Amino acid sequence: MTALAAALGHAPHPGTERRPVRRLGLIGPLLVLVLLFVYPIAMVVRQTFEDRVGHPAGAVAWREVLSSPQFRNAAMTTVETAVAATVSCVVIGTFIAIVLAFVPFPGARVLARLTTVILAFPSFFIALSFGVLYGRVGVASSLIEAVTGHAEAMGGFIYTKWVVVLAEVTFYSPFVVRSVYAACQRVRTEQLQVAASLGAKPWRVTREVLLPELLPSIVAGGSLTLLLTLNEFGIVLFIGAKGVTTLPVLIYSSGILQFDYPSAAVLACVQVALSLLLYGAGRWAAHWMGGRHAGLD
Amino acid sequence: MLVWTNRGRSGVLTVFAVLVVVLLLAPLAVVLAGAVARQWTGVLPSSLTARHLRDAFAADDQASLIVSLQTAVVAGAVAVAVGTWAALVADGLSRVMRGVVDTVFMLPAGVPSVVIGFGLLVAYSRPPVVLNGTRTLVIAAQTALVLSFAYSTVSAGIARLDRALFTQAASLGARPLRVLLTIRLPLLLPSIGAAAALAMALCMGELGATIMVYPPSWRTLPVTIYTLSDRGNVFLASATTLVLLVVTALLLAVIGRLSAAMVRRT
């Protein structure tokens, strides 16, 4: 076996002499992955070239969907909300992580733990609370009314796409906090103290010493957030504002509510391509920055 | 450490507190308070009631809760078993093969849950295998979604193991199976426990894939909560969400205890 592995050009690895046997061991997990993921996605692609009853239909579904205003609106809304939410998450998440790590106050550790607990919760619970918080006669409106005397100050905010952005910021900021907070713990505080003792103001220390150090983790957290906000379904579905439809919600409504499998399949293909493309770009950027930074260090 | 003047410090902490209260604590507090609110059209609920919490445990929701628990436990267990198996095998592969396997197992995490659910619906609504309208498809959907997380959690655990232990055991004549059963798996128990906890927590709250494939006889708690919220029954939805969060936390605690006990015994 070892001879075979060596003949194939692989260096023997301690404890892994039986490489061909090991490769065979992958068949089980890969079979599960094929049944649960690869075959279904392949069938979705096939569905795009069929009509509703399963007869071959060429690219009819593609033409219909891609030229429909509904699709364009949903695609625009998906990208707009995801980008707006990601940028806000990156700014807010980085700020929270830096304060948690470098501006000590009682309870900082508990709070850091709490932000990661939120990550195990379903996203829709945020949306559920938003009707009460930001509705026409909700908590925010009542607070503003109590202070300024303006009734229903939030107006129709709950029916705009900005409420989706706010909900996504609420739910996904902790992902950036977790990524950046972990990187903060690896920063040598001497660096910050030296910069400060040389007379640099806090903002300058942050901008010129801390942020470059944290950049790879910020980009990593940001690209993950972009992927998750592009794919977000629960928040948009629960808020359910009429004009605010994203691609995942459109896939649900055309596939399940209208039984239009070919259209839903086309939308699913576009969505997957879009998500993987943007996520790949983010990962590549993180890798590139991480590598460049390591090279300088 | 970073901000020294008192004024700067209190300024930064004020902004921080506002962000944390508005973003993190307010939604949590609203779900908590909404669960016991009779009416809420001001800053605080106008009167409280335990009715919603009682209803959240009534027949309909209780059935959903049990469905959710069963689905999460089965899907989580399958995902962790398959993910652990794949991670153990991938550990010995060459760099290139390793990269391919990592990418393939991480792909489902990059695809929206709605698409995973839709894919299973399309694929298994036609021959050779017809599963639409069965609970098997719901379990399959949730397994597909959490498989990546199980794989990456156990892989990270394997990367932290001390390889010298296996080579020593092997040089003393232990067969690979024995090394696996008596050294690698016991050392990996904390990672496997963490993977199980994460997988089951994600399954308990899963909505996107489930809503695409569930039959009326196998309706999970998140789907029930959506139905309630869609009908405008926000307070009962909050109470049911609270039940969901508490049961998820309990499930995590049980898994934590179990894996800690198993670690102690080995």
Interface residues (C-beta under 8 A of the other chain):
Chain A: H10 H13 P14 G15 T16 R18 R19 R22 R23 G25 L26 G28 P29 L30 V32 L33 L35 L36 F37 Y39 P40 I41 A42 M43 V44 Q47 G54 I92 F95 I96 I98 V99 F102 V103 P104 F105 L111 L114 T115 I118 A120 F121 P122 S123 F124 F125 I126 L128 S129 F130 G131 V132 L133 V137 V139 S142 L143 A146 V169 T170 S173 P174 T189 L192 Q193 A196 P202 V205 T206 L210 L227 L230 N231 F233 G234 L237 F238 G240 P248 I251 Y252 G255 I256 Y261 A264 A265 A268 Q271 V272 S275 L276 Y279
Chain B: M1 L2 V3 W4 G8 R9 V12 L13 V15 F16 L19 V20 L23 L24 A26 P27 L28 V30 V31 G34 W40 T41 G42 V43 V78 V82 G83 W85 A86 L88 V89 A90 D91 G92 L93 S94 M97 V101 V104 F105 L107 P108 G110 V111 P112 S113 V114 V115 I116 F118 G119 L120 L121 V122 A123 Y124 R126 A140 T143 A144 L147 R163 F166 T167 A170 P176 V179 L198 A201 L202 M204 G205 E206 L207 G208 I211 M212 P222 I225 Y226 S229 D230 V234 A237 S238 T241 L244 L245 T248 L252
